[in-house]
């Protein structure tokens, strides 16, 4: 009986130590395979962006995990963290993309150099990396030479092609072997055929487009202006705008996360110099504001919704003067806990 109990303990322990990949092969769990990843943009002058990791089970927080694993600072401003297969792509709007193993954060490769200007996001398809780049500023700080930088291979290397796009591409969505590109300054959706890799048409949209969302089997484009949040429903065949839900709310930012039951949470802000910020709860289904000030504060810079614990995660940037904070609130707007972050926390990725 003692031997049987010991065997049971050993089997149970193995479930914690090993996980199974798609091939059925057992492998050790990566240190960052589970938990919360917090994107820290960093301070513009010091370029100290990196990623924080929070362990849901122990409450342990590790800061600057890229630097910790690779023994060098990230040395850039993290704009986005894109997941594809076994990799994360850390997009820096200071001119580079770092590729890491998503479970260990070991560096695999990079895209950097004079080929990139102000990268905003990326998508990986057709064994290539497509990078949305604002291009260089002109004398009036406009972006007339925006482009998509294309890299052959998924682990980095040289930019092999630059394809012109409308002003300030922000995000991608792949559908029907096409890439839809939200271009904020131009207020357009650009359409690029994968493989041809040139923009063949553009669709005008109302508001400043931010990113694409999937909701209730619909493809939506989130867009906004100073008093309205728009959810443009996109026809999946011809990419026209088939319907638009407008929600009137004062000073919405581009920071929004989907919740449950057709609800969403958006950060609103009065901006400089007061920065009176709030988390507003809205309904995509009804097109109404449920609560314009579910949670109030200042310096709100990112937001996410955890589908596991059903809580809202709000990041506070502390004026970019040192470390920030992630504030966890429930759906009634009550604070649950806080998590220390790096500099300029701007987004969350939940790995449950």
C-alpha positions as CSV (number, residue, x, y, z in Angstrom):
1,X,0.0,0.0,0.0
2,X,2.9,2.4,0.8
3,X,4.4,1.7,-2.6
4,X,1.0,2.4,-4.3
5,X,0.6,5.7,-2.4
6,X,4.1,6.7,-3.4
7,X,3.4,5.9,-7.0
8,X,0.2,8.0,-6.8
9,X,2.1,10.9,-5.5
10,X,4.8,10.6,-8.2
11,X,2.1,10.5,-10.9
12,X,0.3,13.6,-9.5
13,X,3.6,15.4,-9.3
14,X,4.3,14.7,-13.0
15,X,1.1,16.4,-14.0
16,X,2.5,19.6,-12.5
17,X,6.0,19.2,-14.0
18,X,5.0,18.2,-17.6
19,X,2.5,19.3,-20.1
20,X,1.7,17.7,-23.5
21,X,2.3,19.5,-26.8
22,X,0.3,18.9,-30.0
23,X,2.4,15.8,-31.0
24,X,1.6,14.0,-27.7
25,X,5.2,14.4,-26.6
26,X,5.8,15.3,-23.0
27,X,8.0,18.3,-22.3
28,X,8.9,20.5,-19.3
29,X,6.6,23.4,-18.7
30,X,8.1,26.7,-19.7
31,X,8.5,29.3,-16.9
32,X,6.2,31.7,-18.7
33,X,3.8,29.3,-20.3
34,X,1.0,30.1,-17.8
35,X,0.2,33.3,-16.0
36,X,-0.4,36.9,-16.9
37,X,1.9,38.8,-19.2
38,X,1.9,42.6,-18.8
39,X,3.1,44.7,-21.7
40,X,5.2,47.6,-20.4
41,X,5.7,50.2,-23.1
42,X,8.6,51.9,-21.3
43,X,9.6,55.6,-21.0
44,X,10.3,57.4,-24.3
45,X,13.6,58.9,-23.1
46,X,15.0,55.8,-21.6
47,X,13.5,53.2,-23.9
48,X,13.1,50.7,-21.0
49,X,10.1,48.7,-22.3
50,X,9.8,45.0,-21.3
51,X,7.3,42.4,-20.2
52,X,6.2,41.5,-16.6
53,X,5.0,38.0,-15.6
54,X,2.4,37.4,-12.9
55,X,1.9,33.9,-11.5
56,X,-1.9,33.4,-10.7
57,X,-1.2,30.6,-8.3
58,X,1.6,32.1,-6.2
59,X,1.1,35.8,-6.7
60,X,4.8,36.1,-7.7
61,X,5.7,39.0,-10.1
62,X,8.8,39.0,-12.3
63,X,9.7,42.2,-14.0
64,X,11.7,42.6,-17.2
65,X,11.6,39.0,-18.2
66,X,13.1,39.6,-21.6
67,X,16.2,41.2,-20.0
68,X,16.3,38.5,-17.3
69,X,16.3,35.6,-19.8
70,X,18.5,37.1,-22.5
71,X,21.0,39.0,-20.3
72,X,20.4,42.3,-22.1
73,X,17.8,45.0,-22.0
74,X,15.0,45.0,-24.6
75,X,16.1,48.6,-25.4
76,X,12.9,49.9,-27.0
77,X,9.3,50.9,-26.5
78,X,7.0,47.9,-26.6
79,X,4.0,48.7,-28.8
80,X,2.5,45.3,-29.2
81,X,3.0,41.6,-28.3
82,X,1.8,39.2,-31.0
83,X,1.5,35.5,-30.5
84,X,2.0,33.0,-33.4
85,X,2.6,29.3,-33.0
86,X,5.6,28.9,-30.6
87,X,6.7,32.5,-30.7
88,X,5.9,36.0,-29.4
89,X,6.8,39.0,-31.5
90,X,7.7,42.1,-29.4
91,X,6.9,45.0,-31.7
92,X,8.8,48.2,-30.7
93,X,7.7,51.5,-32.2
94,X,11.3,52.6,-31.8
95,X,12.2,50.5,-34.9
96,X,12.5,46.8,-34.3
97,X,10.7,43.5,-33.7
98,X,12.2,40.9,-31.3
99,X,11.1,37.2,-31.7
100,X,11.1,35.0,-28.6
101,X,10.1,31.5,-27.6
102,X,6.7,32.2,-26.0
103,X,7.2,29.8,-23.1
104,X,10.7,30.7,-22.1
105,X,11.2,34.2,-23.6
106,X,14.5,33.1,-25.1
107,X,15.4,35.3,-28.1
108,X,15.0,33.5,-31.4
109,X,15.7,36.4,-33.8
110,X,14.8,40.0,-34.7
111,X,13.9,42.4,-37.4
112,X,15.6,45.8,-37.0
113,X,17.8,48.4,-38.6
114,X,17.1,51.2,-41.1
115,X,14.3,49.3,-42.8
116,X,11.9,50.0,-39.9
117,X,10.7,53.4,-38.7
118,X,7.7,53.3,-36.3
119,X,6.3,49.7,-36.2
120,X,2.9,49.4,-34.6
121,X,1.9,45.8,-35.0
122,X,2.5,42.6,-36.9
123,X,0.9,39.5,-38.3
124,X,2.5,36.2,-39.4
125,X,1.1,34.3,-42.3
126,X,2.4,32.6,-45.5
127,X,5.7,32.0,-43.7
128,X,6.3,35.7,-43.6
129,X,6.2,38.5,-41.1
130,X,4.1,41.5,-42.1
131,X,4.9,44.6,-40.0
132,X,2.6,47.7,-39.9
133,X,4.9,50.8,-39.9
134,X,3.9,54.4,-39.8
135,X,7.0,55.3,-41.8
136,X,9.0,58.5,-41.2
137,X,7.3,61.7,-40.0
138,X,7.3,64.7,-42.4
139,X,8.0,68.3,-41.3
140,X,4.4,68.6,-39.8
141,X,4.6,65.2,-38.0
142,X,2.2,63.6,-40.5
143,X,2.9,60.1,-41.9
144,X,2.5,60.3,-45.7
145,X,4.9,57.4,-46.4
146,X,3.4,54.6,-44.3
147,X,4.0,51.0,-45.4
148,X,3.9,47.3,-44.6
149,X,7.4,45.8,-44.1
150,X,7.6,42.2,-45.2
151,X,10.1,39.6,-43.9
152,X,10.5,36.2,-45.5
153,X,10.6,33.6,-42.7
154,X,9.0,33.7,-39.3
155,X,12.1,34.0,-37.1
156,X,13.4,37.4,-38.2
157,X,15.9,38.7,-40.7
158,X,16.0,41.4,-43.3
159,X,13.0,43.3,-44.7
160,X,12.6,42.0,-48.3
161,X,9.8,44.3,-49.4
162,X,8.0,47.5,-48.3
163,X,4.5,47.9,-49.6
164,X,2.9,51.3,-49.4
165,X,-0.3,51.6,-47.4
166,X,-2.7,54.4,-46.3
167,X,-1.5,56.7,-43.5
168,X,-0.6,55.1,-40.1
169,X,-1.5,51.4,-40.3
170,X,-2.4,50.1,-36.8
171,X,-3.5,46.5,-36.9
172,X,-4.3,43.5,-39.1
173,X,-6.9,40.9,-39.6
174,X,-6.5,37.9,-42.0
175,X,-9.6,36.6,-43.9
176,X,-10.0,34.9,-47.3
177,X,-6.3,35.0,-48.0
178,X,-6.4,38.8,-47.6
179,X,-5.0,41.1,-44.9
180,X,-7.3,43.8,-43.7
181,X,-5.3,46.8,-42.4
182,X,-6.8,49.4,-40.1
183,X,-5.2,52.8,-41.0
184,X,-5.9,55.3,-38.3
185,X,-4.8,58.7,-39.9
186,X,-6.4,57.9,-43.3
187,X,-9.5,56.5,-41.7
188,X,-9.5,53.5,-44.1
189,X,-9.4,49.8,-44.2
190,X,-6.7,48.8,-46.7
191,X,-7.0,45.3,-48.4
192,X,-3.8,43.4,-49.2
193,X,-3.8,40.0,-50.9
194,X,-1.3,37.6,-49.2
195,X,1.4,36.6,-51.7
196,X,0.8,39.6,-54.0
197,X,1.6,41.8,-51.0
198,X,0.3,45.1,-52.4
199,X,-2.7,47.1,-51.3
200,X,-5.4,46.7,-54.0
201,X,-8.2,48.8,-52.5
202,X,-9.3,50.8,-49.5
203,X,-12.6,51.2,-47.7
204,X,-13.5,54.5,-45.9
205,X,-14.7,54.3,-42.3
206,X,-16.2,56.7,-39.9
207,X,-13.9,57.6,-36.9
208,X,-10.3,56.7,-36.3
209,X,-10.0,52.9,-36.8
210,X,-8.1,51.1,-34.0
211,X,-8.4,47.3,-34.4
212,X,-10.5,44.4,-35.5
213,X,-12.7,42.4,-33.0
214,X,-14.6,39.1,-33.3
215,X,-17.9,39.2,-31.5
216,X,-21.0,37.1,-31.8
217,X,-19.7,35.5,-35.0
218,X,-19.3,38.9,-36.5
219,X,-16.1,40.7,-37.6
220,X,-16.1,44.2,-36.2
221,X,-13.8,47.2,-36.6
222,X,-13.4,49.3,-33.5
223,X,-13.2,53.0,-34.3
224,X,-13.7,56.2,-32.3
225,X,-13.8,60.0,-32.2
226,X,-14.0,62.4,-29.3
227,X,-17.6,61.6,-28.4
228,X,-18.4,58.2,-30.0
229,X,-17.3,54.6,-30.1
230,X,-18.1,52.9,-33.4
231,X,-18.4,49.1,-33.9
232,X,-18.4,48.7,-37.7
233,X,-19.6,45.3,-38.8
234,X,-17.6,44.1,-41.9
235,X,-19.1,42.0,-44.6
236,X,-16.8,38.9,-44.7
237,X,-17.1,38.5,-48.5
238,X,-16.5,42.0,-49.9
239,X,-15.3,43.8,-46.7
240,X,-17.9,46.6,-47.0
241,X,-19.4,48.1,-43.8
242,X,-22.7,46.3,-43.5
243,X,-23.8,47.9,-40.2
244,X,-22.5,50.3,-37.5
245,X,-23.3,50.5,-33.8
246,X,-22.6,54.0,-32.4
247,X,-22.2,54.5,-28.7
248,X,-22.1,58.1,-27.5
249,X,-19.7,58.6,-24.7
250,X,-17.4,61.5,-23.7
251,X,-13.7,61.3,-24.6
252,X,-13.2,57.5,-25.3
253,X,-9.7,56.3,-25.8
254,X,-8.5,53.5,-28.1
255,X,-8.2,51.2,-25.0
256,X,-11.1,48.8,-25.0
257,X,-11.6,45.1,-24.1
258,X,-14.6,42.8,-24.7
259,X,-16.4,41.4,-21.6
260,X,-19.3,39.0,-21.4
261,X,-22.9,39.1,-22.9
262,X,-22.2,41.7,-25.5
263,X,-20.6,44.1,-23.1
264,X,-17.2,45.9,-23.4
265,X,-15.1,48.2,-21.2
266,X,-13.4,51.3,-22.5
267,X,-11.1,53.8,-20.9
268,X,-12.2,57.4,-21.1
269,X,-9.9,60.3,-20.4
270,X,-10.0,64.1,-20.2
271,X,-6.4,64.2,-21.3
272,X,-3.8,66.7,-20.4
273,X,-3.4,68.4,-17.9
274,X,-6.1,66.8,-15.6
275,X,-6.1,63.2,-16.8
276,X,-9.4,62.4,-15.1
277,X,-9.8,58.8,-16.3
278,X,-12.6,56.2,-16.0
279,X,-13.5,52.7,-17.0
280,X,-16.8,52.8,-18.8
281,X,-19.0,49.8,-19.3
282,X,-20.9,49.8,-22.6
283,X,-23.1,47.3,-24.5
284,X,-22.4,46.5,-28.1
285,X,-25.8,44.6,-28.2
286,X,-27.9,47.6,-27.2
287,X,-25.6,50.4,-28.2
288,X,-25.9,52.0,-24.8
289,X,-23.6,53.2,-22.0
290,X,-24.3,51.0,-19.0
291,X,-22.0,52.8,-16.6
292,X,-19.9,55.8,-17.7
293,X,-17.7,55.7,-14.5
294,X,-17.5,52.1,-13.3
295,X,-14.1,52.8,-11.9
296,X,-12.3,56.2,-11.7
297,X,-8.6,57.2,-11.4
298,X,-5.9,58.8,-13.5
299,X,-3.1,57.6,-15.7
300,X,-5.1,54.6,-17.1
301,X,-3.1,53.2,-20.0
302,X,-4.3,49.7,-20.8
303,X,-7.3,47.4,-20.1
304,X,-8.0,43.7,-20.4
305,X,-10.7,41.2,-19.4
306,X,-9.9,37.8,-17.9
307,X,-12.4,35.2,-19.1
308,X,-11.4,32.9,-16.3
309,X,-11.9,35.0,-13.2
310,X,-14.3,37.5,-15.0
311,X,-12.4,40.5,-13.7
312,X,-11.2,43.7,-15.5
313,X,-7.5,44.5,-15.4
314,X,-6.7,48.2,-15.7
315,X,-3.1,49.5,-15.9
316,X,-2.0,52.8,-14.4
317,X,1.1,54.4,-15.8
318,X,2.2,56.6,-12.8
319,X,3.0,59.4,-15.3
320,X,5.8,57.2,-16.6
321,X,7.8,58.1,-13.5
322,X,9.1,54.7,-12.5
323,X,7.0,51.6,-12.2
324,X,3.3,51.4,-12.8
325,X,0.4,49.3,-11.4
326,X,-2.2,46.9,-12.7
327,X,-5.5,47.3,-10.8
328,X,-7.9,44.4,-10.8
329,X,-11.6,45.3,-10.4
330,X,-14.7,43.1,-10.5
331,X,-17.7,43.8,-12.8
332,X,-19.2,46.0,-10.1
333,X,-16.2,48.3,-10.1
334,X,-14.8,47.2,-6.8
335,X,-11.0,46.8,-6.5
336,X,-9.9,43.2,-6.0
337,X,-6.1,43.6,-5.9
338,X,-3.2,45.4,-7.4
339,X,-0.1,44.0,-9.2
340,X,3.2,45.9,-9.6
341,X,4.3,46.4,-13.2
342,X,7.1,47.9,-15.2
343,X,7.2,51.3,-16.8
344,X,4.1,52.4,-18.8
345,X,2.0,49.2,-18.6
346,X,-0.3,49.2,-21.6
347,X,-1.8,45.7,-22.2
348,X,-2.4,42.2,-20.9
349,X,-2.2,38.7,-22.2
350,X,-3.9,36.0,-20.2
351,X,-2.3,32.5,-20.3
352,X,-4.5,30.2,-18.3
